[in-house]
Each structure stands twice: as C-alpha cells, then as structure tokens.
Amino acid sequence: MDIDPLDAAERASAQAEQDRKTSRLNTLVAITVAVLATFMGICKVKDDNIVQAMQQAQANKIDHWAFYQARNIREELAKATVVQLELAAAGVAPQERERYAESIARYKKLAEEQNRKKDELRVQSDQDQKDYDAANFRDDQFDLSDALLAIAISLLAVTSLTRKPWLYAIAMVPTTFGLLMGLSGLLGWSIHPTGLIRLLS
C-alpha cells in the first residue's frame, strides 16, 4: 500500500493544530481554576471572620436578654417592696412614717433605675440582632459564591477531560455569578438573591 506523503503531511499538520487547540484550552482551564481557587480562598477567610462576628452578635444578644430579664426581676421586686412598705406605713404611728417614706423613695428610685437600664439592654439586644442580620446577609453571599464556583470548577474539570470548548463557555456562567456574589460579599454590595437563598435554606 502506497502512502501519499502529501496526505500524511496534511494529517500531521491537522493533528498538530488540534494538539495546539487542546493545549490552549487546557492552559486556559488551568489558569481559570487557579484564579477561582485563589478567589475562593480569599472569600473563605472573609467569610470565616463574618461567621465569628455572627456568633459574637448572637452571644451578645443572649447575654443582653439575660441581663434584661434580671433587670426586669429587680424592677418588679423593687415595685413589690414599695407596695409592701406603703401598706405597712399606713398602719404605723405618724412619727415612724418618715423612716418608711425614706425606704419607699429608695425602692422607687431603684425600680426606675432598673427600668432605665432594662430599656438600654433592650436597645442593645435589638442592635445585636441587626448586626447578626447584616453579617448573615454577607454570609449568604459568600455561601452562594462558594457553591457557584465549586460548580464552575467541576465543569472546568470536565472541559479539560473532554476537550470541548463549549463546556468552557458553559462553565463561565456559574463563574461569572460566583465572582459577582463573592465580590458583593467582599465589597459590601447589596446584591442578594433572597428567593434563591430562601429556597436553599
């Protein structure tokens, strides 16, 4: 069987061109995966700090509500003591009522003080909840970014194995949205797919 040198050269040239395209695609996939992995690492550090802030806000809220309840109990005890002292004062001699009046005034002041401090704790607890919600908003952004970029990396792995350039294009869809959500978390943008987050929660 005769081999046509021209035909063999054309096949070799076509194979070399195909190898160059495959090599370019694999290089592009490798660079993209490296960039995404680096970005995910940066987001992970920030997300971990946000989770710590959420835990601290939750602990602060629990502490403030516990103190609120303690202040509430103290206020109620002071009010009850005032009532008891006022009832007791009604049955004593007029010269002894002054001692009762001093005690009544002291317990009324204590009740007012506990009420004021209780309100301060309620305000602090409400702020703790707002801090938690704000941090949770950003945590959701990082969670969604992480999921989307993981999907993108999986698609890029399949792209490298199958050598299909169109798969790389498909992988760019979750890559784009993953990068957008990660940047939103890092830069404090208010982009938040609430419906999707609710569906995944």
C-alpha positions in Angstrom: 0.0 0.0 0.0 1.4 3.4 -1.0 1.4 6.2 1.5 0.8 9.6 0.0 3.4 11.9 1.6 1.2 15.0 0.9 -1.8 13.3 2.6 0.4 12.2 5.6 1.8 15.8 6.0 -1.8 17.3 5.9 -2.9 14.8 8.6 0.1 15.5 10.7 -0.5 19.3 10.3 -4.2 18.9 11.3 -3.2 16.8 14.3 -0.6 19.4 15.4 -3.2 22.1 15.0 -5.7 20.1 17.1 -3.0 19.5 19.7 -2.3 23.2 19.9 -6.0 24.0 20.4 -6.3 21.3 23.1 -3.1 22.7 24.8 -4.5 26.2 24.7 -7.8 25.0 26.1 -6.1 23.1 28.9 -3.9 26.1 29.7 -7.0 28.4 29.8 -8.8 25.9 32.1 -5.7 25.6 34.4 -5.4 29.4 34.7 -9.1 29.8 35.3 -9.1 27.1 38.1 -6.1 28.7 39.7 -7.7 32.2 39.7 -11.0 30.7 41.1 -9.3 28.7 43.8 -7.4 31.8 44.9 -10.5 33.9 44.9 -12.4 31.2 46.9 -9.5 31.2 49.4 -9.8 35.0 49.9 -13.6 34.7 50.3 -13.2 31.9 52.8 -11.0 34.0 55.1 -13.5 36.9 55.0 -16.5 34.5 55.4 -14.9 32.9 58.5 -14.5 36.3 60.0 -18.1 37.1 59.3 -19.3 33.8 60.9 -17.2 34.7 64.0 -18.9 38.1 64.1 -22.3 36.4 63.7 -21.5 34.1 66.7 -20.4 37.1 68.8 -23.6 39.1 67.9 -25.7 36.1 68.9 -23.8 35.6 72.2 -24.2 39.3 72.9 -27.9 39.2 72.2 -28.4 36.2 74.6 -26.3 38.0 77.3 -28.2 41.2 76.9 -31.6 39.5 77.1 -30.5 37.6 80.2 -29.4 40.9 81.8 -32.8 42.3 80.6 -34.7 39.6 82.5 -32.5 40.1 85.6 -33.2 43.9 85.5 -36.9 43.1 85.0 -37.0 40.9 88.1 -35.2 43.5 90.1 -37.6 46.2 89.0 -40.6 44.0 89.9 -39.1 43.2 93.3 -38.5 46.9 94.0 -42.1 47.7 93.0 -43.4 45.0 95.2 -41.3 46.2 98.1 -42.7 49.7 97.6 -46.3 48.4 97.8 -45.5 46.4 100.9 -43.8 49.4 102.5 -46.7 51.7 101.6 -49.2 49.3 103.1 -47.1 48.9 106.2 -46.6 52.7 106.6 -50.4 53.1 106.7 -50.6 51.2 109.9 -47.8 52.9 111.9 -47.6 56.0 114.0 -47.1 59.3 112.2 -43.6 59.8 113.7 -42.5 56.5 112.2 -43.8 57.1 108.7 -40.7 59.2 107.8 -38.5 56.1 108.0 -40.9 54.3 105.8 -41.0 57.3 103.4 -37.2 57.1 103.0 -37.3 53.4 102.2 -40.2 53.8 99.8 -38.3 56.6 98.0 -35.1 54.5 97.8 -37.0 51.5 96.3 -38.9 53.7 93.9 -35.6 55.1 92.7 -34.2 51.5 92.4 -37.3 50.5 90.3 -36.8 53.5 88.0 -33.1 52.8 87.6 -33.7 49.1 86.7 -36.4 50.2 84.3 -34.0 52.6 82.6 -31.2 50.0 82.4 -33.6 47.4 81.2 -34.6 49.6 78.3 -30.9 50.2 77.5 -30.4 46.4 77.3 -33.4 46.0 75.0 -31.9 48.6 72.7 -28.5 46.8 72.8 -30.2 43.4 72.1 -32.1 44.9 69.1 -28.8 46.2 67.8 -27.2 42.8 68.3 -30.0 41.3 66.1 -29.4 44.0 63.4 -25.6 43.2 63.5 -26.4 39.5 63.1 -28.8 40.0 60.2 -26.3 42.3 58.4 -23.5 39.7 58.8 -25.8 36.9 57.8 -26.7 38.8 54.6 -23.0 38.8 53.6 -22.5 35.2 54.8 -25.3 34.2 52.3 -23.4 36.0 49.5 -20.2 34.1 50.3 -22.1 30.7 50.6 -23.7 31.2 47.2 -20.3 32.3 45.7 -18.7 29.2 47.1 -21.4 26.9 45.6 -21.3 28.5 42.2 -17.5 28.5 41.9 -17.5 24.8 43.0 -19.9 24.1 40.2 -17.7 26.1 37.8 -14.6 24.2 38.8 -16.4 20.9 38.3 -17.4 22.0 34.8 -13.9 23.1 34.1 -12.6 19.7 35.1 -15.0 18.0 32.7 -13.9 20.5 30.0 -10.3 19.5 30.5 -11.1 15.8 30.2 -13.5 16.1 27.2 -11.6 18.9 25.4 -14.9 20.6 24.5 -14.5 24.3 24.2 -18.3 24.9 24.5 -18.1 23.4 28.0 -15.7 26.1 29.0 -18.2 28.7 27.8 -20.9 27.0 29.9 -18.6 27.0 32.9 -18.2 30.8 32.6 -21.9 31.2 33.6 -21.6 30.0 37.2 -18.1 31.5 37.3 -19.5 35.0 36.5 -22.2 34.8 39.1 -19.9 33.2 41.7 -17.4 36.0 41.2 -20.2 38.6 41.4 -21.5 37.2 44.7 -18.0 36.9 46.1 -17.2 40.5 45.2 -20.6 41.5 46.7 -19.6 39.9 50.0 -16.0 41.4 49.9 -17.0 44.9 48.9 -20.3 45.1 50.8 -22.6 45.4 47.8 -26.3 44.8 48.4 -26.7 42.2 45.7 -28.6 39.3 47.3 -30.8 36.7 45.6 -33.2 36.4 48.5 -35.5 34.0 46.7 -32.7 31.6 45.9 -31.2 31.8 49.4 -34.7 31.1 50.9 -35.0 28.1 48.6 -31.6 26.7 49.7 -32.2 27.4 53.4 
